């Protein structure tokens, strides 16, 4: 048995036996764990008191694991998958309990709501940003539509940044690694200026790519160089500003600003399968380190956010909170879709997006009642230019250029409330309700450049969607160290319009209808039973959750290649997913931590009508691995040079899963359209296990400063795993591209704190 296989089996066995959440606790004494305070219910609570399947990771734990980006959070929570969308490294594809949005089109809504300091991040584009000065990350699994709002059907990511200390202090970090990786971060807490506490943090990281490109002769966009440099490289810059001002004894004002800038070549689109004979020489099933692609390959992402939070303590038991926010995104990419030196297929997206939100919350308690009520307003608008070109190497008689543009707006309003009612000394009931109304518009234009528009540029549509999402929870808490709950919740993901739809093979009226016909909202009903337990004088904890989800009108990402490369949302009817999640952690007296976790799922379509035919029995559920598992050892190795030596090893495993809802088998008598189509197995991601390790020496004193040094490696065993793929289907020569995950990286990190 290989070392890689042994570690994989060890991690799975440990997870099956124990199951765990990565520890998000701070040390209080030689053995006990102090529970992190979370705000999953819009008020501060101990993790054990929250009747939600939630995993939290504190800022120090993030540093110990070397997690600097949202994508690095994959594996620390059961039934959670995080990956970039195909071809991009900043667009998020986050799946929780099998629900996911698999394409970065601006008109599509994510299944997992992401929040930064209580502010909703509206789109998947630009959502894989760097994490700097983070206090904690909370992953809430299951529908969170009552308190968290729009598009939290699968769950929510709540990222809480660190508050300024008001004291003169700071830190500086320098990183170097293989693939010429280099970077650093500086964080400064300024002494209190008047009443204001201020923190400023700046970070920058660069890394060469692990795929060298040998060809770069295609026309390039203005101001950009051809893709002659490495693919899969990384170049990011981030900034964060936090200002806290106590305006009076009862009013606190907090400003948060963040900025992320990414300018790099795109991930390599590796040709994995093709029935086109002229592409056969470039097909490879192995992870390549060199490529010959002709098209410009780039990704440019700029995001910024501003929020103003005002807390007014109206009384000792009631607080009025206002959160006002503005976010902006500029995002561009260019992809060579065929992965060869031939000019067969390439595409670009150039997107601009902005959102504005305002939320008012009333948080309080009275006579044993705990309650939250509020109103919410959200508005966004965006525009995408999506040119495409195909078969240009074969001359004007064969080659074709497509134009595609769309713009959209969304206006959403909501009112919500939730109250926890004690029934007796051990039982309590929580009830919640949210009403949401959204109005969406679309303006669409698509056609063959210089020939005709098969979607005329005046094509427009508008549609309103609304939903009421309830919550009911019965909680049993016999003492401070145990809680059990039974929960019913509903989730809602808004419907909308397919900005990238339109089949040039169909007559113009059909294409207009495709654009103007909205896809339906997805609704989810969830039953969940769970328990949380602190034991051994708070040295250990265990969490358990089991759930049954039933989706109505599940929104599926369908990739079609009929003329142009089109992605669209189609509703699947009904589906159900069952699953269980286990988490357990233990801290030894000397400071060593051990943690394991396990998630398991199974699901199927119960109704799926495709072109008038019931095909539920012959369609694969997507992003539904049967198992996810993780194990962490954070070992104290003793003192050295006046500091503390530690070894941290993370092992995470994801079982195989399917990316597209394609037929499981070719059954022409039942589904004629499936003949010669790509099967589900062609888009199946094999199971894989990743090992990360970090050896650190922290707290070395020199004068008034303290130094930390660490050796680290990610994907230590150099697992060659598939991260994502695109299957064009029979309309485009069964062309399939895959995107392999990052190979082994390693480096040295040094930090000084003062």
NORKA-V449511 format. One record per residue. SS is DSSP state (@ for helix, = for strand, . for the rest). Layout:
[[SS] [SS]]
This chain:
[[.] [.] [@] [@] [@] [@] [@] [@] [@] [@] [@] [@] [@] [@] [@] [@] [@] [.] [.] [.] [.] [.] [.] [.] [.] [=] [=] [.] [.] [.] [.] [.] [=] [=] [.] [.] [=] [=] [.] [.] [.] [.] [.] [.] [=] [=] [@] [@] [@] [.] [.] [.] [=] [=] [=] [=] [=] [=] [@] [@] [@] [@] [@] [@] [@] [.] [.] [.] [=] [@] [@] [@] [@] [.] [.] [.] [.] [.] [.] [=] [=] [=] [=] [=] [.] [.] [.] [.] [.] [.] [.] [=] [=] [=] [=] [=] [.] [.] [=] [.] [.] [.] [.] [.] [.] [.] [.] [.] [.] [.] [.] [=] [=] [=] [=] [=] [.] [.] [=] [=] [=] [.] [.] [.] [.] [.] [.] [.] [.] [=] [.] [.] [.] [=] [=] [=] [=] [=] [=] [=] [=] [.] [.] [.] [.] [.] [.] [.] [.] [.] [.] [.] [.] [.] [=] [=] [=] [=] [=] [=] [=] [.] [.] [.] [.] [.] [.] [.] [=] [=] [=] [=] [=] [=] [=] [=] [=] [.] [.] [.] [=] [=] [=] [=] [=] [=] [=] [=] [=] [=] [=] [=] [=] [.] [.] [=] [=] [=] [=] [=] [=] [=] [=] [=] [=] [=] [=] [.] [.] [.] [=] [=] [=] [.] [.] [.] [.] [.] [.] [.] [.] [.] [.] [.] [.] [.] [.] [.] [.] [.] [=] [.] [.] [=] [=] [=] [=] [=] [=] [=] [=] [=] [=] [=] [=] [=] [.] [.] [.] [.] [=] [=] [=] [=] [=] [=] [=] [=] [=] [=] [=] [=] [=] [=] [.] [.] [.] [.] [.] [=] [=] [=] [=] [.] [.] [.] [@] [@] [@] [@] [@] [@] [.] [.] [.] [.] [.] [.] [.] [=] [=] [.] [.] [.] [.] [.] [.] [=] [=] [=] [=] [=] [=] [=] [=] [=] [=] [=] [=] [=] [=] [=] [=] [.] [.] [.] [.] [=] [=] [=] [=] [=] [=] [=] [=] [=] [=] [=] [=] [=] [=] [=] [=] [=] [=] [=] [.] [.] [.] [.] [.] [.] [.] [.] [=] [=] [=] [=] [=] [=] [=] [=] [=] [=] [=] [=] [=] [=] [=] [=] [=] [=] [=] [=] [=] [=] [.] [.] [=] [=] [=] [=] [=] [=] [=] [=] [=] [=] [=] [=] [=] [=] [=] [=] [=] [.] [.] [=] [=] [=] [.] [@] [@] [@] [.] [.] [.] [.] [.] [=] [=] [=] [=] [=] [=] [=] [=] [=] [=] [=] [=] [=] [=] [=] [=] [=] [=] [=] [=] [=] [=] [=] [.] [.] [.] [.] [=] [=] [=] [=] [=] [=] [=] [=] [=] [=] [=] [=] [=] [=] [=] [=] [=] [=] [=] [=] [=] [=] [.] [.] [.] [=] [=] [=] [=] [=] [=] [=] [=] [=] [=] [=] [=] [=] [=] [=] [=] [=] [=] [=] [=] [=] [=] [=] [=] [=] [=] [=] [=] [.] [.] [=] [=] [=] [=] [=] [=] [=] [=] [=] [=] [=] [=] [.] [.] [=] [.] [.] [.] [.] [.] [.] [.] [.] [.] [.] [.] [@] [@] [@] [@] [@] [@] [@] [@] [@] [.] [.] [=] [.] [.] [=] [=] [=] [=] [=] [=] [=] [=] [=] [=] [=] [=] [=] [=] [.] [.] [.] [.] [=] [=] [=] [=] [=] [=] [=] [=] [=] [=] [=] [=] [=] [.] [.] [=] [=] [=] [=] [=] [=] [=] [.] [.] [.] [=] [=] [=] [=] [=] [=] [=] [.] [.] [=] [=] [=] [=] [=] [=] [=] [=] [=] [=] [=] [=] [=] [=] [.] [.] [.] [.] [.] [=] [=] [=] [=] [=] [=] [=] [=] [=] [=] [=] [=] [=] [=] [=] [.] [=] [=] [.] [.] [=] [=] [.] [@] [@] [@] [=] [.] [.] [=] [.] [.] [.] [.] [=] [=] [=] [=] [=] [=] [=] [=] [=] [=] [=] [=] [=] [=] [.] [.] [=] [=] [=] [=] [=] [=] [=] [=] [=] [=] [=] [=] [.] [.] [=] [=] [.] [.] [.] [.] [=] [.] [.] [.] [.] [.] [.] [.] [.] [@] [@] [@] [.] [.] [.] [.] [.] [@] [@] [@] [@] [=] [=] [.] [.] [=] [=] [=] [=] [=] [=] [=] [=] [=] [=] [=] [=] [=] [=] [=] [.] [.] [=] [=] [=] [=] [=] [=] [=] [=] [=] [=] [.] [.] [.] [.] [.] [.] [.] [=] [=] [=] [=] [=] [=] [.] [.] [@] [@] [@] [.] [.] [.] [=] [=] [=] [=] [=] [.] [.] [.] [.] [=] [=] [=] [=] [=] [=] [=] [=] [=] [.]]
